[in-house]
């Protein structure tokens, strides 16, 4: 499986919409900035048929340094972004399992 970059998404979106790549890049970047701003305010961002981004707070916990096994350290609570895929995305992604299993089998040979 390949990695798709923002640049590749912009080029494809530009081809599909007829907008210039510059216009498409600006629009794409503004959308990402708006999502980030809303999450930074603590808001949830829901994109129908795609999924929901939400801010979750992790609990503080005790961690251990592998280099100093006897010493414990406090890991503070922090805010993290969680993504919950929508039903349509779940269904489409579920179809990739046979391809992933096949690629994994080929790689192990």
TORNUNU-825430 format. One record per atom (N, C-alpha, C, O, CB): y, x, z; residue in one letter. Coordinates in nm, 3 decimals. Glycine has a CB too. Example, Ala and Ser with C-alpha at 12.3 -4.5 7.8 and 13.67 -1.06 7.14 Angstrom:
TORNUNU-825430
        y        x        z  rokol
   -0.569    1.319    0.780      A
   -0.450    1.230    0.780      A
   -0.330    1.320    0.780      A
   -0.332    1.424    0.846      A
   -0.447    1.131    0.905      A
   -0.225    1.285    0.708      S
   -0.106    1.367    0.714      S
    0.003    1.290    0.787      S
    0.114    1.341    0.804      S
   -0.060    1.408    0.572      S
***
This chain:
TORNUNU-825430
        y        x        z  rokol
   -0.118    0.084    0.000      X
    0.000    0.000    0.000      X
    0.125    0.089    0.000      X
    0.128    0.192    0.066      X
    0.000   -0.095    0.122      X
    0.224    0.047   -0.073      X
    0.346    0.126   -0.090      X
    0.455    0.080    0.006      X
    0.449   -0.030    0.061      X
    0.395    0.118   -0.233      X
    0.554    0.164    0.024      X
    0.673    0.130    0.101      X
    0.781    0.086    0.004      X
    0.807    0.154   -0.095      X
    0.721    0.250    0.189      X
    0.844   -0.027    0.031      X
    0.952   -0.078   -0.053      X
    1.083   -0.051    0.020      X
    1.099   -0.087    0.136      X
    0.933   -0.231   -0.085      X
    1.178    0.012   -0.049      X
    1.306    0.048    0.012      X
    1.410   -0.061   -0.014      X
    1.393   -0.149   -0.097      X
    1.355    0.183   -0.042      X
    1.520   -0.050    0.061      X
    1.630   -0.144    0.041      X
    1.682   -0.133   -0.102      X
    1.714   -0.234   -0.164      X
    1.744   -0.117    0.143      X
    1.689   -0.013   -0.153      X
    1.738    0.010   -0.290      X
    1.650   -0.065   -0.391      X
    1.701   -0.129   -0.483      X
    1.739    0.162   -0.323      X
    1.519   -0.057   -0.374      X
    1.427   -0.126   -0.466      X
    1.444   -0.278   -0.456      X
    1.439   -0.348   -0.557      X
    1.281   -0.086   -0.436      X
    1.464   -0.328   -0.335      X
    1.487   -0.471   -0.319      X
    1.617   -0.514   -0.387      X
    1.622   -0.619   -0.450      X
    1.492   -0.508   -0.170      X
    1.721   -0.432   -0.373      X
    1.850   -0.463   -0.436      X
    1.836   -0.466   -0.588      X
    1.889   -0.556   -0.653      X
    1.957   -0.359   -0.394      X
    1.765   -0.369   -0.645      X
    1.747   -0.365   -0.790      X
    1.672   -0.489   -0.837      X
    1.712   -0.552   -0.935      X
    1.671   -0.237   -0.832      X
    1.565   -0.525   -0.768      X
    1.488   -0.644   -0.808      X
    1.570   -0.771   -0.793      X
    1.567   -0.858   -0.880      X
    1.360   -0.654   -0.724      X
    1.643   -0.782   -0.683      X
    1.727   -0.901   -0.661      X
    1.837   -0.909   -0.767      X
    1.869   -1.018   -0.815      X
    1.790   -0.898   -0.520      X
    1.893   -0.795   -0.804      X
    1.994   -0.791   -0.908      X
    1.936   -0.839   -1.041      X
    2.000   -0.915   -1.114      X
    2.052   -0.649   -0.922      X
    1.815   -0.794   -1.073      X
    1.750   -0.836   -1.197      X
    1.722   -0.986   -1.198      X
    1.734   -1.052   -1.301      X
    1.620   -0.759   -1.218      X
    1.684   -1.040   -1.082      X
    1.650   -1.183   -1.075      X
    1.773   -1.273   -1.078      X
    1.766   -1.384   -1.130      X
    1.572   -1.211   -0.950      X
    1.885   -1.227   -1.023      X
    2.003   -1.313   -1.011      X
    2.106   -1.293   -1.120      X
    2.189   -1.381   -1.144      X
    2.067   -1.291   -0.879      X
    2.102   -1.177   -1.187      X
    2.203   -1.150   -1.288      X
    2.330   -1.089   -1.230      X
    2.423   -1.058   -1.305      X
    2.237   -1.277   -1.362      X
    2.336   -1.072   -1.098      X
    2.451   -1.005   -1.036      X
    2.438   -0.855   -1.060      X
    2.329   -0.804   -1.085      X
    2.460   -1.037   -0.884      X
    2.551   -0.785   -1.053      X
    2.542   -0.641   -1.067      X
    2.474   -0.583   -0.943      X
    2.468   -0.647   -0.838      X
    2.684   -0.578   -1.087      X
    2.423   -0.461   -0.957      X
    2.358   -0.397   -0.843      X
    2.457   -0.373   -0.730      X
    2.420   -0.381   -0.613      X
    2.293   -0.266   -0.884      X
    2.580   -0.344   -0.764      X
    2.684   -0.322   -0.662      X
    2.711   -0.451   -0.584      X
    2.719   -0.449   -0.461      X
    2.814   -0.271   -0.728      X
    2.725   -0.562   -0.656      X
    2.747   -0.691   -0.589      X
    2.627   -0.728   -0.503      X
    2.643   -0.775   -0.390      X
    2.772   -0.803   -0.693      X
    2.509   -0.707   -0.556      X
    2.386   -0.739   -0.484      X
    2.374   -0.654   -0.359      X
    2.338   -0.704   -0.252      X
    2.264   -0.720   -0.575      X
    2.402   -0.523   -0.370      X
    2.395   -0.434   -0.255      X
    2.492   -0.478   -0.146      X
    2.456   -0.482   -0.028      X
    2.423   -0.289   -0.297      X
    2.616   -0.511   -0.185      X
    2.716   -0.555   -0.087      X
    2.671   -0.682   -0.016      X
    2.681   -0.693    0.106      X
    2.852   -0.579   -0.156      X
    2.621   -0.778   -0.093      X
    2.574   -0.904   -0.036      X
    2.456   -0.881    0.059      X
    2.452   -0.937    0.168      X
    2.533   -1.001   -0.148      X
    2.361   -0.799    0.016      X
    2.243   -0.767    0.096      X
    2.284   -0.698    0.226      X
    2.234   -0.733    0.333      X
    2.145   -0.678    0.015      X
    2.374   -0.602    0.217      X
    2.418   -0.528    0.335      X
    2.495   -0.618    0.430      X
    2.478   -0.608    0.552      X
    2.505   -0.408    0.295      X
    2.580   -0.706    0.377      X
    2.654   -0.800    0.462      X
    2.558   -0.893    0.536      X
    2.579   -0.924    0.654      X
    2.755   -0.883    0.377      X
    2.453   -0.936    0.468      X
    2.356   -1.023    0.533      X
    2.287   -0.949    0.647      X
    2.272   -1.004    0.756      X
    2.251   -1.074    0.431      X
    2.245   -0.826    0.624      X
    2.181   -0.747    0.729      X
    2.276   -0.723    0.846      X
    2.236   -0.730    0.962      X
    2.131   -0.614    0.673      X
    2.402   -0.695    0.815      X
    2.502   -0.673    0.920      X
    2.522   -0.800    1.003      X
    2.534   -0.793    1.126      X
    2.637   -0.629    0.858      X
    2.526   -0.915    0.938      X
    2.544   -1.043    1.010      X
    2.425   -1.071    1.101      X
    2.443   -1.115    1.214      X
    2.563   -1.160    0.910      X
    2.304   -1.045    1.053      X
    2.185   -1.065    1.136      X
    2.192   -0.974    1.258      X
    2.165   -1.017    1.370      X
    2.055   -1.038    1.055      X
    2.229   -0.848    1.236      X
    2.240   -0.753    1.347      X
    2.346   -0.796    1.447      X
    2.324   -0.787    1.567      X
    2.272   -0.613    1.293      X
    2.461   -0.843    1.398      X
    2.568   -0.888    1.487      X
    2.524   -1.006    1.572      X
    2.553   -1.010    1.692      X
    2.692   -0.926    1.406      X
    2.455   -1.101    1.512      X
    2.409   -1.218    1.588      X
    2.306   -1.178    1.693      X
    2.309   -1.228    1.805      X
    2.348   -1.323    1.493      X
    2.215   -1.087    1.658      X
    2.117   -1.040    1.756      X
    2.185   -0.964    1.869      X
    2.144   -0.975    1.985      X
    2.012   -0.951    1.688      X
    2.289   -0.886    1.836      X
    2.362   -0.811    1.938      X
    2.435   -0.905    2.035      X
    2.462   -0.867    2.149      X
    2.463   -0.716    1.872      X
    2.465   -1.026    1.991      X
    2.527   -1.127    2.079      X
    2.422   -1.199    2.163      X
    2.455   -1.277    2.252      X
    2.606   -1.229    1.995      X
    2.294   -1.171    2.134      X
    2.186   -1.237    2.206      X
    2.138   -1.364    2.139      X
    2.058   -1.438    2.196      X
    2.229   -1.268    2.344      X
    2.187   -1.392    2.019      X
    2.148   -1.512    1.946      X
    2.017   -1.491    1.871      X
    1.979   -1.378    1.840      X
    2.258   -1.554    1.848      X
    1.949   -1.600    1.844      X
    1.827   -1.600    1.764      X
    1.867   -1.628    1.620      X
    1.955   -1.710    1.595      X
    1.724   -1.707    1.817      X
    1.803   -1.561    1.525      X
    1.831   -1.583    1.383      X
    1.705   -1.637    1.317      X
    1.602   -1.569    1.313      X
    1.879   -1.451    1.313      X
    1.712   -1.760    1.266      X
    1.598   -1.824    1.202      X
    1.625   -1.838    1.053      X
    1.727   -1.895    1.012      X
    1.569   -1.963    1.265      X
    1.534   -1.787    0.972      X
    1.541   -1.801    0.828      X
    1.421   -1.886    0.787      X
    1.308   -1.838    0.786      X
    1.542   -1.660    0.755      X
    1.445   -2.010    0.753      X
    1.337   -2.103    0.720      X
    1.246   -2.044    0.614      X
    1.292   -1.979    0.520      X
    1.394   -2.236    0.673      X
    1.116   -2.068    0.629      X
    1.011   -2.022    0.539      X
    0.990   -1.872    0.547      X
    0.900   -1.819    0.481      X
    1.044   -2.061    0.397      X
    1.070   -1.800    0.625      X
    1.055   -1.655    0.638      X
    1.014   -1.619    0.781      X
    0.906   -1.564    0.802      X
    1.186   -1.583    0.601      X
    1.100   -1.650    0.878      X
    1.067   -1.618    1.015      X
    1.189   -1.619    1.105      X
    1.298   -1.656    1.063      X
    0.999   -1.485    1.023      X
    1.167   -1.577    1.229      X
    1.272   -1.578    1.331      X
    1.283   -1.441    1.397      X
    1.183   -1.382    1.437      X
    1.245   -1.687    1.436      X
    1.406   -1.393    1.407      X
    1.435   -1.271    1.481      X
    1.492   -1.315    1.616      X
    1.579   -1.402    1.622      X
    1.536   -1.178    1.403      X
    1.442   -1.255    1.723      X
    1.494   -1.290    1.854      X
    1.499   -1.166    1.941      X
    1.425   -1.070    1.919      X
    1.408   -1.399    1.921      X
    1.589   -1.169    2.041      X
    1.602   -1.058    2.134      X
    1.518   -1.091    2.257      X
    1.530   -1.198    2.315      X
    1.752   -1.033    2.173      X
    1.434   -0.997    2.294      X
    1.351   -1.011    2.414      X
    1.387   -0.898    2.508      X
    1.427   -0.790    2.465      X
    1.198   -1.009    2.379      X
    1.371   -0.922    2.637      X
    1.394   -0.818    2.736      X
    1.259   -0.773    2.790      X
    1.179   -0.854    2.836      X
    1.486   -0.869    2.852      X
    1.234   -0.641    2.782      X
    1.110   -0.588    2.837      X
    1.127   -0.567    2.987      X
    1.238   -0.546    3.036      X
    1.070   -0.455    2.767      X
    1.018   -0.573    3.058      X
    1.022   -0.553    3.202      X
    1.031   -0.403    3.232      X
    0.980   -0.322    3.155      X
    0.898   -0.616    3.271      X
    1.095   -0.367    3.344      X
    1.090   -0.226    3.382      X
    0.946   -0.189    3.421      X
    0.872   -0.273    3.471      X
    1.189   -0.196    3.500      X
    0.910   -0.065    3.398      X
    0.773   -0.025    3.431      X
    0.769    0.122    3.471      X
    0.866    0.196    3.453      X
    0.679   -0.051    3.312      X
    0.657    0.160    3.526      X
    0.636    0.298    3.567      X
    0.565    0.370    3.453      X
    0.463    0.324    3.403      X
    0.554    0.306    3.699      X
    0.620    0.484    3.413      X
    0.560    0.565    3.308      X
    0.515    0.698    3.363      X
    0.556    0.739    3.472      X
    0.658    0.586    3.193      X
    0.432    0.764    3.289      X
    0.382    0.895    3.330      X
    0.407    0.997    3.221      X
    0.388    0.970    3.102      X
    0.232    0.889    3.364      X
    0.451    1.114    3.263      X
    0.476    1.223    3.171      X
    0.344    1.297    3.147      X
    0.287    1.350    3.242      X
    0.587    1.320    3.226      X
    0.294    1.302    3.024      X
    0.167    1.370    2.999      X
    0.172    1.519    3.033      X
    0.069    1.580    3.061      X
    0.127    1.352    2.853      X
    0.291    1.578    3.030      X
    0.304    1.720    3.063      X
    0.304    1.744    3.214      X
    0.274    1.855    3.259      X
    0.431    1.777    3.002      X
    0.338    1.641    3.292      X
    0.339    1.650    3.438      X
    0.265    1.528    3.492      X
    0.329    1.432    3.537      X
    0.486    1.657    3.495      X
    0.132    1.529    3.490      X
    0.055    1.410    3.525      X
    0.081    1.355    3.665      X
    0.061    1.236    3.688      X
   -0.090    1.441    3.512      X
    0.126    1.438    3.757      X
    0.146    1.391    3.894      X
    0.277    1.318    3.916      X
    0.294    1.253    4.019      X
    0.140    1.505    3.986      X
    0.370    1.328    3.822      X
    0.501    1.267    3.845      X
    0.516    1.136    3.767      X
    0.487    1.128    3.647      X
    0.613    1.365    3.804      X
    0.560    1.034    3.837      X
    0.588    0.903    3.776      X
    0.737    0.894    3.747      X
    0.819    0.957    3.814      X
    0.542    0.786    3.869      X
    0.771    0.817    3.647      X
    0.912    0.795    3.617      X
    0.934    0.647    3.587      X
    0.848    0.581    3.530      X
    0.958    0.883    3.498      X
    1.050    0.598    3.626      X
    1.085    0.458    3.605      X
    1.137    0.441    3.462      X
    1.230    0.510    3.421      X
    1.192    0.410    3.709      X
    1.077    0.349    3.388      X
    1.126    0.314    3.255      X
    1.201    0.183    3.273      X
    1.142    0.082    3.309      X
    1.008    0.301    3.148      X
    1.333    0.183    3.247      X
    1.414    0.063    3.273      X
    1.385   -0.050    3.174      X
    1.327   -0.029    3.068      X
    1.561    0.098    3.269      X
    1.427   -0.170    3.212      X
    1.418   -0.285    3.121      X
    1.510   -0.257    3.002      X
    1.610   -0.187    3.014      X
    1.459   -0.420    3.193      X
    1.474   -0.313    2.887      X
    1.558   -0.295    2.770      X
    1.545   -0.415    2.678      X
    1.448   -0.490    2.685      X
    1.523   -0.166    2.696      X
    1.643   -0.430    2.593      X
    1.642   -0.539    2.495      X
    1.579   -0.488    2.367      X
    1.615   -0.381    2.318      X
    1.787   -0.594    2.469      X
    1.486   -0.564    2.311      X
    1.419   -0.529    2.186      X
    1.422   -0.649    2.092      X
    1.432   -0.763    2.137      X
    1.272   -0.482    2.212      X
    1.415   -0.623    1.964      X
    1.411   -0.731    1.865      X
    1.266   -0.762    1.834      X
    1.185   -0.673    1.810      X
    1.488   -0.692    1.735      X
    1.236   -0.890    1.835      X
    1.101   -0.936    1.802      X
    1.112   -1.026    1.679      X
    1.206   -1.104    1.666      X
    1.035   -1.012    1.922      X
    1.015   -1.013    1.588      X
    1.012   -1.096    1.469      X
    0.889   -1.185    1.474      X
    0.778   -1.137    1.494      X
    1.012   -1.010    1.340      X
    0.910   -1.314    1.456      X
    0.800   -1.410    1.448      X
    0.797   -1.463    1.305      X
    0.889   -1.533    1.264      X
    0.815   -1.526    1.553      X
    0.693   -1.432    1.228      X
    0.688   -1.479    1.089      X
    0.672   -1.631    1.082      X
    0.612   -1.694    1.169      X
    0.574   -1.412    1.014      X
    0.729   -1.689    0.976      X
    0.714   -1.831    0.951      X
    0.577   -1.861    0.893      X
    0.504   -1.769    0.854      X
    0.823   -1.881    0.857      X
    0.543   -1.988    0.886      X
    0.410   -2.028    0.838      X
    0.382   -1.985    0.695      X
    0.271   -1.941    0.664      X
    0.396   -2.178    0.848      X
    0.482   -1.995    0.607      X
    0.461   -1.955    0.467      X
    0.433   -1.806    0.458      X
    0.346   -1.763    0.383      X
    0.582   -1.991    0.381      X
    0.509   -1.726    0.535      X
    0.487   -1.582    0.532      X
    0.349   -1.548    0.587      X
    0.278   -1.465    0.531      X
    0.596   -1.509    0.613      X
    0.311   -1.613    0.698      X
    0.178   -1.589    0.756      X
    0.069   -1.614    0.653      X
   -0.024   -1.534    0.640      X
    0.156   -1.678    0.879      X
    0.081   -1.724    0.580      X
   -0.021   -1.759    0.481      X
   -0.028   -1.657    0.368      X
   -0.136   -1.617    0.326      X
    0.007   -1.899    0.423      X
    0.087   -1.614    0.319      X
    0.088   -1.517    0.209      X
    0.037   -1.381    0.254      X
   -0.038   -1.316    0.181      X
    0.229   -1.502    0.151      X
    0.075   -1.339    0.373      X
    0.031   -1.209    0.422      X
   -0.117   -1.209    0.454      X
   -0.184   -1.107    0.440      X
    0.111   -1.169    0.547      X
   -0.171   -1.323    0.496      X
   -0.314   -1.332    0.525      X
   -0.397   -1.301    0.400      X
   -0.510   -1.252    0.411      X
   -0.350   -1.472    0.578      X
   -0.343   -1.327    0.283      X
   -0.413   -1.299    0.158      X
   -0.426   -1.152    0.125      X
   -0.502   -1.116    0.035      X
   -0.343   -1.368    0.046      X
   -0.355   -1.065    0.196      X
   -0.360   -0.922    0.168      X
   -0.479   -0.855    0.239      X
   -0.512   -0.741    0.207      X
   -0.230   -0.856    0.211      X
   -0.542   -0.924    0.333      X
   -0.651   -0.864    0.411      X
   -0.764   -0.809    0.323      X
   -0.805   -0.695    0.345      X
   -0.708   -0.967    0.506      X
   -0.815   -0.883    0.225      X
   -0.922   -0.825    0.142      X
   -0.880   -0.696    0.072      X
   -0.961   -0.604    0.059      X
   -0.967   -0.927    0.038      X
   -0.755   -0.689    0.025      X
   -0.706   -0.569   -0.042      X
   -0.699   -0.452    0.056      X
   -0.735   -0.340    0.021      X
   -0.567   -0.594   -0.104      X
   -0.654   -0.479    0.179      X
   -0.644   -0.373    0.279      X
   -0.783   -0.322    0.319      X
   -0.803   -0.202    0.335      X
   -0.569   -0.424    0.404      X
   -0.877   -0.414    0.334      X
   -1.013   -0.375    0.370      X
   -1.077   -0.292    0.259      X
   -1.147   -0.194    0.286      X
   -1.098   -0.499    0.399      X
   -1.052   -0.331    0.135      X
   -1.105   -0.258    0.021      X
   -1.045   -0.118    0.013      X
   -1.117   -0.020   -0.010      X
   -1.079   -0.335   -0.109      X
   -0.913   -0.107    0.033      X
   -0.846    0.023    0.030      X
   -0.895    0.112    0.143      X
   -0.911    0.233    0.125      X
   -0.695    0.006    0.040      X
   -0.919    0.054    0.259      X
   -0.969    0.129    0.374      X
   -1.112    0.180    0.347      X
   -1.145    0.293    0.384      X
   -0.965    0.041    0.501      X
   -1.194    0.098    0.285      X
   -1.332    0.138    0.252      X
   -1.332    0.253    0.151      X
   -1.411    0.346    0.163      X
   -1.412    0.018    0.197      X
   -1.245    0.245    0.053      X
   -1.236    0.350   -0.049      X
   -1.187    0.480    0.013      X
   -1.236    0.587   -0.021      X
   -1.143    0.307   -0.164      X
   -1.090    0.471    0.105      X
   -1.034    0.589    0.168      X
   -1.135    0.659    0.259      X
   -1.129    0.781    0.275      X
   -0.911    0.552    0.248      X
   -1.226    0.584    0.318      X
   -1.323    0.645    0.410      X
   -1.441    0.710    0.339      X
   -1.521    0.781    0.401      X
   -1.374    0.541    0.507      X
   -1.452    0.687    0.210      X
   -1.564    0.746    0.134      X
   -1.535    0.887    0.094      X
   -1.618    0.952    0.030      X
   -1.594    0.665    0.009      X
***
